[in-house]
């Protein structure tokens, strides 16, 4: 969970949210142990897609839809589901010796550093909504768990 300070300040400065909404989302995030961006969405201060679009433009990252994405099994093995859940990150592909990942919070350097260290690869970071990433994590990791249970 990255601190809301920097992201929150940027969103207020750009007029995406108000100072009051920043304070409410900060409290909600802290009390519920959720990501700041997720709190903004849950409190309906900002639409999830609007937030992703804003972040992608602000940080110069490509925003992607994960609707039709299937994570190859070899990539799913690179990053444990616990890390994916903790940082809301999911592997997508390997291109030019770089691991492509989708994240919800590009300010969370801990997530990027953890994945880079774990995989021993440079990363190419894409931005996606938290809902889309969680759905892909479930489809990739939990579907495999279900299939493994059925085989036993």
Backbone torsions as a table, in degrees:
resi	resn	phi	psi	omega
1	UNK	NA	115.8	179.8
2	UNK	-85.0	150.7	-179.8
3	UNK	-65.3	141.0	-176.5
4	UNK	-73.4	-14.8	-173.4
5	UNK	-45.2	-62.2	-174.3
6	UNK	-65.5	-50.8	179.5
7	UNK	-61.7	-45.7	179.6
8	UNK	-59.4	-44.2	179.2
9	UNK	-62.6	-40.4	178.8
10	UNK	-63.6	-44.6	-179.1
11	UNK	-64.8	-37.6	176.7
12	UNK	-68.0	-46.4	-178.6
13	UNK	-59.9	-34.2	-179.0
14	UNK	-88.1	-0.9	177.4
15	UNK	78.1	15.6	179.2
16	UNK	-75.1	-38.8	175.6
17	UNK	-133.6	165.3	177.5
18	UNK	-93.9	167.8	176.6
19	UNK	-61.0	-39.2	178.6
20	UNK	-63.0	-42.5	178.0
21	UNK	-65.8	-37.0	176.5
22	UNK	-59.6	-47.8	-179.0
23	UNK	-63.5	-43.3	-179.6
24	UNK	-63.3	-44.2	-178.9
25	UNK	-68.9	-36.1	177.3
26	UNK	-62.1	-46.0	178.1
27	UNK	-63.9	-43.7	179.6
28	UNK	-61.7	-44.6	-179.8
29	UNK	-61.1	-44.9	-178.9
30	UNK	-67.9	-46.3	-177.2
31	UNK	-67.4	-35.0	-175.2
32	UNK	-102.7	0.4	-179.4
33	UNK	52.9	47.6	177.4
34	UNK	-114.0	164.7	175.3
35	UNK	-67.4	146.8	-178.2
36	UNK	-56.4	-47.4	179.6
37	UNK	-59.9	-38.9	178.5
38	UNK	-64.6	-38.9	177.4
39	UNK	-63.9	-41.7	177.1
40	UNK	-57.5	-42.5	-179.1
41	UNK	-69.9	-45.8	-179.1
42	UNK	-60.7	-36.9	179.8
43	UNK	-81.7	-0.7	179.3
44	UNK	62.0	32.5	174.9
45	UNK	-81.4	-23.1	179.9
46	UNK	-155.3	146.4	175.7
47	UNK	-75.9	141.2	-176.8
48	UNK	-58.9	-41.6	-179.9
49	UNK	-70.2	-36.0	176.6
50	UNK	-63.5	-42.9	178.5
51	UNK	-61.9	-45.8	179.8
52	UNK	-63.1	-41.8	179.0
53	UNK	-63.6	-44.4	178.6
54	UNK	-60.4	-48.1	-178.6
55	UNK	-63.0	-40.2	-179.3
56	UNK	-63.7	-41.7	178.5
57	UNK	-68.2	-44.3	-176.6
58	UNK	-63.7	-39.7	-176.5
59	UNK	-99.2	0.6	177.9
60	UNK	67.6	32.4	178.8
61	UNK	-105.3	155.0	177.0
62	UNK	-83.3	124.9	174.4
63	UNK	-86.2	134.5	-177.7
64	UNK	-130.1	154.2	171.9
65	UNK	-93.3	139.8	-179.0
66	UNK	-106.6	11.1	-174.2
67	UNK	-52.5	-48.0	-175.6
68	UNK	-105.1	16.6	-177.0
69	UNK	-84.7	137.0	173.5
70	UNK	-123.6	123.6	-179.4
71	UNK	-82.6	122.0	177.4
72	UNK	-60.9	145.0	-177.1
73	UNK	-56.1	-38.7	-179.3
74	UNK	-63.8	-31.6	177.4
75	UNK	-77.0	-37.2	178.3
76	UNK	-60.4	-31.8	179.4
77	UNK	-74.9	-20.0	-179.7
78	UNK	-69.8	-36.5	-176.4
79	UNK	-123.1	116.2	179.9
80	UNK	-62.1	151.0	-179.8
81	UNK	-58.8	-32.1	179.5
82	UNK	-61.5	-38.9	178.2
83	UNK	-71.1	-41.3	177.8
84	UNK	-59.1	-46.7	179.5
85	UNK	-64.9	-46.0	-176.5
86	UNK	-59.7	-44.1	-173.7
87	UNK	-104.8	-1.2	-176.6
88	UNK	51.8	61.6	-179.2
89	UNK	-135.4	149.1	178.5
90	UNK	-145.0	137.1	177.7
91	UNK	-74.9	147.7	-177.5
92	UNK	-119.7	-46.1	-175.0
93	UNK	-168.9	173.5	170.0
94	UNK	-119.7	122.8	178.8
95	UNK	-130.0	127.8	178.5
96	UNK	49.8	47.7	179.7
97	UNK	61.2	22.0	175.4
98	UNK	-119.7	138.5	176.3
99	UNK	-84.0	121.2	176.7
100	UNK	-86.2	127.5	179.6
101	UNK	-131.4	152.3	172.7
102	UNK	-106.6	135.3	178.2
103	UNK	-130.3	162.3	174.9
104	UNK	-99.8	-25.9	-174.0
105	UNK	-127.9	98.0	-178.4
106	UNK	-70.0	-9.5	177.6
107	UNK	-85.9	-7.6	-178.4
108	UNK	-83.8	83.6	-178.2
109	UNK	-66.9	-25.6	177.1
110	UNK	-61.7	-41.3	179.3
111	UNK	-62.6	-48.9	-177.9
112	UNK	-64.6	-42.8	178.7
113	UNK	-65.0	-42.3	179.6
114	UNK	-60.3	-46.1	-178.0
115	UNK	-68.2	-43.2	178.7
116	UNK	-59.3	-45.3	-179.5
117	UNK	-66.8	-46.4	-177.9
118	UNK	-59.8	-42.7	-175.5
119	UNK	-93.2	-12.6	-177.2
120	UNK	54.4	44.9	-179.9
121	UNK	-140.4	152.4	168.9
122	UNK	-71.7	154.0	-177.1
123	UNK	-114.7	148.9	167.5
124	UNK	-114.3	116.9	-171.1
125	UNK	-100.3	132.8	174.3
126	UNK	-118.3	158.4	-179.6
127	UNK	-108.9	136.5	177.2
128	UNK	-144.6	163.6	179.0
129	UNK	-72.5	154.8	179.5
130	UNK	-62.8	-39.6	178.7
131	UNK	-59.0	-45.0	-178.9
132	UNK	-66.4	-41.8	-179.9
133	UNK	-65.5	-45.3	179.9
134	UNK	-62.2	-39.3	178.6
135	UNK	-63.9	-40.8	179.5
136	UNK	-69.8	-36.5	175.3
137	UNK	-61.1	-47.2	178.9
138	UNK	-60.2	-46.6	-178.2
139	UNK	-63.3	-38.7	-175.7
140	UNK	-79.8	-52.8	-171.7
141	UNK	-90.4	-44.0	-175.7
142	UNK	-76.6	-31.1	176.0
143	UNK	-65.6	-38.6	177.4
144	UNK	-64.2	-41.4	178.7
145	UNK	-60.3	-43.6	179.6
146	UNK	-63.0	-41.8	179.8
147	UNK	-65.4	-39.2	179.0
148	UNK	-65.2	-36.9	178.4
149	UNK	-66.2	-39.1	-179.3
150	UNK	-65.9	-30.8	-178.5
151	UNK	-73.7	-25.2	-175.6
152	UNK	-75.7	NA	NA
